[in-house]
Amino acid sequence: MARNSPAARAGLRGSELDGDGNLSKLGDIITTVNGQATPNADAVIRAIREAQVGERVTLGYVRAGQSAQVEVTLVARSSVPDLRE
């Protein structure tokens, strides 16, 4: 997860990689966007792309077997330093 992104500031946790770039720890699993089920990563991406910059979206997620929700305000990709190309 990009440092200082809206998701990170909201407390969501990304997956972690070991020194060889292999997945070592699974992060939060997003299960809904604005109450709509997101059965896979593609569905999460599609749902978020349908929203506009500045819009608040509610993400349902699972962490360590516990369900929770968080509200995130979407920003332009260029405003997150780790996502700039």
C-alpha positions in Angstrom: 0.0 0.0 0.0 1.3 3.4 -0.9 2.5 5.4 2.1 0.4 8.4 3.0 -2.4 7.3 0.7 -6.0 7.8 1.8 -6.3 4.1 2.5 -3.2 4.1 4.6 -4.3 7.2 6.5 -7.6 5.5 7.2 -5.8 2.7 8.8 -6.0 0.0 6.1 -3.0 -2.4 6.0 -1.4 -3.7 2.8 0.3 -7.0 2.2 3.9 -7.3 3.2 6.8 -8.8 1.1 10.0 -10.4 2.4 13.5 -9.4 1.2 13.1 -11.6 -1.9 9.8 -9.9 -2.9 7.7 -12.9 -1.9 4.4 -12.4 0.0 5.1 -12.8 3.7 1.9 -11.4 5.3 -1.5 -10.8 3.9 -3.0 -7.4 4.4 -6.6 -6.3 4.8 -9.1 -7.9 2.4 -11.6 -5.5 0.9 -15.0 -7.2 0.7 -17.3 -4.3 -0.2 -17.2 -0.8 -1.7 -20.2 1.4 -0.7 -22.1 -1.7 0.4 -21.6 -3.6 -2.9 -19.8 -7.0 -2.6 -16.4 -7.1 -4.3 -15.5 -10.8 -4.7 -12.0 -10.1 -6.1 -9.4 -7.3 -6.7 -10.8 -6.5 -10.1 -14.2 -5.8 -8.6 -12.7 -3.5 -6.0 -10.7 -1.6 -8.7 -13.8 -1.2 -10.9 -16.0 0.0 -8.0 -13.4 2.6 -6.9 -12.8 3.8 -10.5 -16.6 4.5 -10.8 -16.3 7.0 -8.0 -14.9 10.6 -8.5 -11.9 12.3 -6.9 -13.1 13.9 -3.7 -15.9 11.4 -3.2 -16.0 9.5 0.1 -16.4 5.7 -0.3 -17.0 3.2 2.4 -14.8 0.1 2.3 -15.8 -3.1 4.1 -12.8 -5.2 4.9 -11.6 -8.3 6.8 -8.5 -8.2 9.0 -7.5 -11.3 11.0 -10.9 -12.7 10.6 -12.7 -9.6 11.9 -15.0 -7.5 9.6 -14.8 -3.7 9.8 -15.6 -0.6 7.7 -13.7 2.5 7.0 -14.5 5.7 5.0 -11.9 6.9 2.5 -11.9 10.1 0.5 -10.6 9.5 -3.0 -7.7 11.7 -4.3 -5.9 12.1 -7.6 -3.2 9.5 -8.2 -0.7 12.3 -8.8 -1.3 13.6 -5.2 0.2 10.4 -3.6 4.0 10.5 -3.9 4.5 6.7 -4.0 2.1 6.4 -6.9 3.6 9.0 -9.1 5.3 7.7 -12.3 
